[in-house]
């Protein structure tokens, strides 16, 4: 009598073991050890989405702390992280007088994402939010050097003929921590307006006067500007933070005489004029002076600083994870760049990044360019091509410097601004006419290009996991989408499905057979 329950328990245990053994796990979960990094907040919105994607799709753990570029570079030097993210390279002569930044083991710079350093602001006229502010580079430099302190300054008014600028003090908000964004912004001012901004490139932005407010991190400066007490404030921050905060950004005057917003397309056009140094750091002089009317002048890209040798924390096992994550960022991850407020890397930077991946200890190898799925190029393209730049629309006439001004909104604030001055007209980048014209001009034919275009037009855009990134699902009838590189499981029946069915039947048998056997045995016992 004791054998029957023992047999039943054995059968049930066997079924459970079979099910556990056959339970699917995330692809590639085995063999990827966790890695960690620190640094840039400029790139963090993109990085956080990518980390989420690889965790869900590849079972990969990538930890990251957005402590600022300067802190990230120091962490890398001190070998407390496996990688760092920065907008500028290691500094031979830091402006604070600290020792030169020199890692003791090999490293390389790998481009990871492009974007525009935007000017997010909080301004109202007659109780109505301004969403279409325009500024020349000279005015921007004077604001952040303390030479212009009122929103109704004649120079600001000249940039904005459709707005009756208010008699309100300007509150410039700057990064109080060591920041690559500060370095990028001050480098642009010093290169273009050195007679106004005389302090050169500064990772540590100085306290100019009492009206300037320092805040820690990109979230800090964006958070200050977005509050009610931030009315009258303006800050420099990556475009994605303005989008996430629902706030507008300044249209900046370029060398062609057009005021342009830092969209993914205007950044792509601008970076066609970037010069890449042998170590993959960037020379942006050509970007600042690009005469293409579609250019956003404060465009750049950020770097992942990766080890090319093992050290006290970085191993070849971690190199396997890092190389796979880097490969993902250069290809599949770039599909989401536009929806997240960035611009995808062009082919020449992906090629350079692929070479860096090959130098990582324990690498899985470089990029497969026939299956990369980066929206700026397709298989067989030349590095001189950029699918986004080729299809980028020209700015509307009302954004040309002069007596007219487009009323449409920018950044995360798409609503139009009522004209309170003369010359306010429709026809901006968010108008129906402009959207139709852009659609007629053609665009990327793959799903990634469509997603990028949808982000700009306000259509729903989904990330690689099918999560809504921007826009409204209702606009597409509630239909979800997933980006190309993530292959869904086959809905057909194959060997795994039959094995799972067999395991399920075994469970049922383990439950039903013992009682039946017991009843039959019981009956036999009665007859005896």
N, C-alpha and C positions, 0 to 999 in steps of 0.2 A: 504493500500500500504506500510506502514511503517513496517508491521509485517513480510513481506517477507525478507528484508535485515537483520532484527533483528534475524529471525530464522536461516538465513544462517550464520550470525556471531556466533550464539550460537553453531551451528553444527560444524563449523570450530574450534572453541575454544575447544569443547569437543574432537575433533579428536587430536588436538595438545596436550591437557592434557594427553590423552591416550598414545600417543607416548612417551611423556616425562616420564610418569610413567613406561613405559615398556622398556626404554632405558637401556641396560645392564651397570653395573658398575663393577669395578674390584672386584674380589672375596675377601670377608672379609674386604672390605673398611670400613664398619661401625664398630665402637667399638675399632679401633686401634688409639690411640692418638699418636702424634709424640713423639719421644724420641731423645736424643742427647748424644754424647760421644766425647772423645778426647784421644789423646795419640799416640801410636806407628805409625811410618811410615814404619817400617819393614813389618807390616801386612796390610798396607793401600791399596795396589793394590787388594788384595783379598776382603777386606772389602768394597771397593768402588763398585766392581762388584756385591757383594751380596746385597748392599743397592739398587742398580739399579734394581736387579731382584725382590726383595720383593715389591718395589714401583710399578713395572709393573704388577706383578702377584697377589699381595695381597692388593694393595692400602695402603701400609704401608710406613710411612715416618720415616727414620732413618737418622739423621744428624750426621756428624762426621768431626772432625778437627784433621788432622795429625800434632800435635804440638810437638811430641816426647814423649817417655814413661814417663820421669820425670815430664813433664808438665801435662800429663794426670793423673798421680797419685795425683799430687797436686790439680788438678781440682776436682777429686773425693773427696779428703779430705775436700775441701772447699765447697762441695755440690753445684757446679755450673754446673755439668753434671750428667746424669743418669747412665752412665757407663764409664769405662776407659779401654784402651788396653795397655798392657805392656809386655815386654819380661822378666822382673824380678819383684819380689814381692816388697811390701813396705819395705823400708830400715830403720832398727832400728838405724843405725849409718851412715847417708849419708856422702860420702867422702868429701863434701864441708863444713862440719861442721854445716850444718843447723839442725834444730830440727828433732827428729825422726818422721818418716812418720806414723802417727797413726790416722786412721779414727775414728770418734766419734760414728758411728753407724755400725751395722753388715755388713759384706761383705764376698764374697767367690771368689776364682779364678776358672775360667772355661776355659779349653784349647779350642782354636778356630782353629788354623791352624799350621801345621808344615812346616819347610823349612830349607834351608841351608844358613848360612851366607857366601856369596861368596866374592871372591877377583876379582873385575872388573878392567880391566887395558886397557891402550892405548899404544901400542908399535909397532914400525915398524923396519924392517931390510931391508936395500936396497930399501926403499920406499914401501915395501910390508907389509901389516898388519900381525902381529903375532896373531894366534888364538888358539894355542895349548900349551901355556906356562904351565910349571909344577914347583911346588915349594914344598920343604919339610917344615914341621912346624917350624923347627929351623931357616930356612932362612926367613920365614915370620915374626917370632918374631924379628929377627935381623933387618929386613927392618923397622918395625914399632917401634923399639926402637932406631933407628938411627945408628945402627952398620954396616949396609950394605947400601951404598949410590949410587952404580953404577950397571947398568944392566949387565955389563960384569964381575961382581965379580966372582971369581972362584967357589964359592959355588952355585951360580945361574947357571953358565955354567955346573956344574956337574949334575944338575937336568935336563938339556936340551941338550942332545948330538946331536940332529938334528938341533940345532940352533947355528949360530955364533953370540953370544950375542953382542949387540952394546955397544960402549963406550959412554954411555949416563947416565946422572944423573937420579936418581929415585926421583919422587915427591910423597911422601905418602900423601893422602888426607883423612882427618878424620872429624868426626862429631863435629861441634863446639857447638851444643846444647846438653842438657842432653838426652842421647839416650840409649834405651835398646839394640840396636845393638852394641854400644860401650861396654856396660856391658857384653854382650855375648862374644864378640871378645876378650876383655881383660881377661875375666874369663878363656877362653880356653888357652890363652897364659900363664897366671899365673899358671894354673894347670899343664900344659904340659912342659913349658919352664921357670919356675920361676927364674932360674939363669940368664936368658936373659931379660925377662920382669919382673921387680922387683916392679912394682907399683900396683899389685893386680887388682881386678875388679874395673873398673872405668866407671861410666855412663858419666862423663865428661872427655873426652879424653884429655890428656895434650899436650901442644905445646912442642914437643921434641926439635926441632931446627928450624932454619929459612927456611929450605927446606920443612917443613911440611905445608900443606895448609888446613885450617879449613873451612868447608862449612856447612850450616844449612840444616838439614833434609836429607832423603835418596835421594830426587830429587836433592838436592844441590850437594852432593858428586858425584852422578852418572852423573849429568849434567856437572860438571867440567871435569871429566875424558873423557867424550864423545866429548869434543870440540877439535879443532885443537891445541889450546894452551895446551891441556891436554896430548899431546904426552909425554910419559915417566912417566905418573902418574899411581897410583894404589890406590884403595880404598876398604874398606869392606862395603858391602851392601847386602841386600836380593837379592837372585838369580833373582827374577822377574824383578828387575830394569835393570839388564844387558840384559835380554831377550827383554824388551821393548825398550831399547836403541840400540839394535842391536850390542852389544859389547860382547867380549869373557870374560870368567872367568878362573881363575887358577885351574888346577887340583892339588889337595892337596894330599900329601903322607899320607897314612893311616898306621895303625900298621901292616897290612899284607904285606906291601911293594909295594902297588899299588897306582898310582896317579889317583884320582877319582874326577869327576865333581859332583856338588850338584844337581843331577836330582831327580825327585820325587821318583824314585826307590831306589837310594842310600841313601836318607834321611830315607825312610821307613825302610830299613835294619838297618841303624844306630840306630834308635830309639827303635828297639827291645831290645836294651841293656840299655835303660833309666830306672832309678828308679823314681817312683812317690812318693813324700812325702805325708803324711796324708792330708795336705792342698792343694794337687794337684800341688804344685810347683815341679820343676824337679831337679833331681840330674843327671848330665850328665857325671859323671866320667866314667861310663861304655860305653857311646857313644864315648868318646874321645879315649878309649882304646880297642874298639871293633876290634877283629881280623878277622872278616869276610872281605874277599877281596873286597866286593861290597860296603863297608861302606864309607860315606863321614863324616869325623870326626867333622866338625863344624855344626852339625845338632841339631835342638832344636824346641821348639814350643812356641807360645805366648799365653797370657791369656787375657780373658775379665774379668775385675773386676766388679762384679755385686753386687747390694745391697741385703741383706737378711732382711732388715728392711726399712720401709718408712722413709723419711727424709724431709727436707724443700723443695726439688725439686722432689723427687721420690715418686710416688703414686702407689696405687694398679692398677689404670687404666694404668699407664705406665708399670707396671709389666706385665700386659697382653701382651702388645706389645713386651716388652723385651724378655719374655719367648718364644713367637712365633718366633721372629727373631733368638734367640739362638738355638732353635730347628731346624730351617732352616739351620743355619750355620753348625751344627754338622752332618746333613744328606745330604740334597740335595746340599747344597753349596759346600761340599767336592768333588762333581763330577767335579767341575771346577778347583780344586786346581792345578792339574798337568799342565793344559793349561795356568794357570796364573803364573807359576813359583814356586809353592809350592808343598807340599806333603800332601795327605789326612791324617786325624787323624785316628789312629787305634782304634779297638773296645774298648780296655780298657779305653782309654781316652774319648771316646764317652759315655761309661757307667758312668764314673766319672762326665762328664759334665751334663749328664741327671739328676744325683742326685742334682747337683747345681741348675738346672732349677727348680726343685721341691721346692727349698727353697726360691724362689723369691716371694715376696708378689704379689698376684693377678695372679699367674702363671696359664697357661693353662695346665700344666702337663709336664711330662718328655717325653723322646723319645720312640716312638713305634718301637722296634727293628725288627719287622716283616715287616715294611714298611719304613725303614730308607734310603735305596738307597745310602749308603756310599760305595764307591768302594773298601774299604779295607776288607769288610766282607759281608757275606750274611746271610740270616735268618738261625738260627741254628748253626752258627759258634761259636767257643770258642774264648775268648779274647786272647788266646795264638797264634791264627792264624792271619796272615796278608796276604791277597790275593796279594798285590803288592810285599811284601818282598819275598813271596814264588815263584814268577815268575820273580824276578829281575835277569837280565843276569849278568854273571861274567865279569869283565873287560878284555879287550883283552890283549894278552901277551905283546904287545908293550907298554902298560901302566905300566908294572912291572918295578920297579927300576932297572936300568942297562944300557946297551949300546944302546938300541933302544928307539925310541920315536914315538908315533902315530902322524900322520900329520893332522888328522881331526880336525875341529873347535869345539868350545864349546859355551854354552850360546846362545846369540843372533847372533853370528857370526859363521855360520856353514861351511864356506868355508875352505878348507884345506890350510895349510901353506907350501910353498915350502921349502924343506930341504936346509939349508945353511951350515950344518955341516954333521957329519956322523951319520948313524943309523936311519934316517927318513924312516918309513914304514907305509903302510896303514893297516887298520884292527881295527881302533878305533870305538867308540860307534856310529858314524854316517856313517860308511861304509856299503855298500850293503850286504857284507858277514855277518857282525854283526847283521844287521837288520833281515836277513833271519834266522839266528841262534836264535835270540830272538823270532821270530814268531814261530819257531819250538818248542821252549821250552814251549809254551802254555801261556795263559793269562786269564784275567778275561773274563767271558762269557757274562756279561751283557753290556748294552749300555754304562754305565759309564766307565767300564774298557776299552772298545774299544776306547772311546774318549781320555782317558789318554794315551793309547798306540799310538794313532794317533798323539797326541801332540808331543811325543818324536820322531816319525818318520817323522814329517814334513807334515803329512796329515792334511786336514782341520778339525778344531775343532770348534764347535759352542756352544755358551752359552745357558742357559735355555730359552732365548727369540728367539733363532734362529740366533743370531748375530755371525758373524765370529770372533773367538777369536784368532786363530793362523792358519798358513798354508794357502793354496790357495784353493779357491772354485773350480778352474778349475781342480784340481787334482781329484776331486770326480765328475767330469762332471757337476759341478754347483749345485749338489743336496744338499739341506740344511738338517739339523737335529736338533732336540730338545731333551734335556735330559729327562729322565724318569718321574720325579715327576710332571712335568707340563702337566696336562691333557688337550688336545685340546677339543674344543666344539664339540658335536655330530653333524655330517653333516645331520642326518636324521631329519624328521619333527616330532615335538611333540607339546605339548600344547603351549609353548611360541611362536613357529613359527606361529601356527594358530591364536593366539591372535594378533600377529604383523600384520598378513595378514588382519585380521578383522579391525584393526585400520587403515591400509592403505586404505581399501575399504571405510571406513567411511570418510576419507579425500576426496577421489574421489567423494563420494556421496555429501559431503558438497559443492564441487565445481560445480558439474554438475546439481544436482536436482533443486536448487533455480532458475536458468535461465529457466529450462523446466517448472517449476511450474508457473513462471512469464509469459511465453509465452502463456500457456494454459489459465491463468486467463485473460490475455490481449484479447485473442480471444473471451472468454466468454463475456467480457465487450463490444466488438464491436457488438456482436449479440444483446445485450440488447439495 
